[in-house]
Amino acid sequence: MLSADRTGGAGRPDGRMVQIFASARIPEGLLAKGYLEANGIPVVVSGESEGPYRLGPVFLWVPADLEVQARSLLAEARAGNGSGDGTS
């Protein structure tokens, strides 16, 4: 589990983070990260290497108190209901 020292607290007084997503494909991980952030959920990415040849896997971590909301958003997106056009 990530601590506040590593994540800067990410909006949590105790900094407890939970992993909610893992992907071997960086684009998929970055899309999920962007979607969560667009919906107001702070995200910490780990596993992705830096540099011109980015390698996976990618793991996404969110504050523990937002875990249920984040998982729900990702489930909606997978089901095709995350279009953002208000028709979900």
ABEGO torsion letter per residue (X at the ends): XBBAAAAGGGGBAAGBBBBABBBABAAAAAAAAAAAAAAGBBBBBBGBBBEABBBOBBBBBBBAAAAAAAAAAAAAAAAGAAAGAGAX
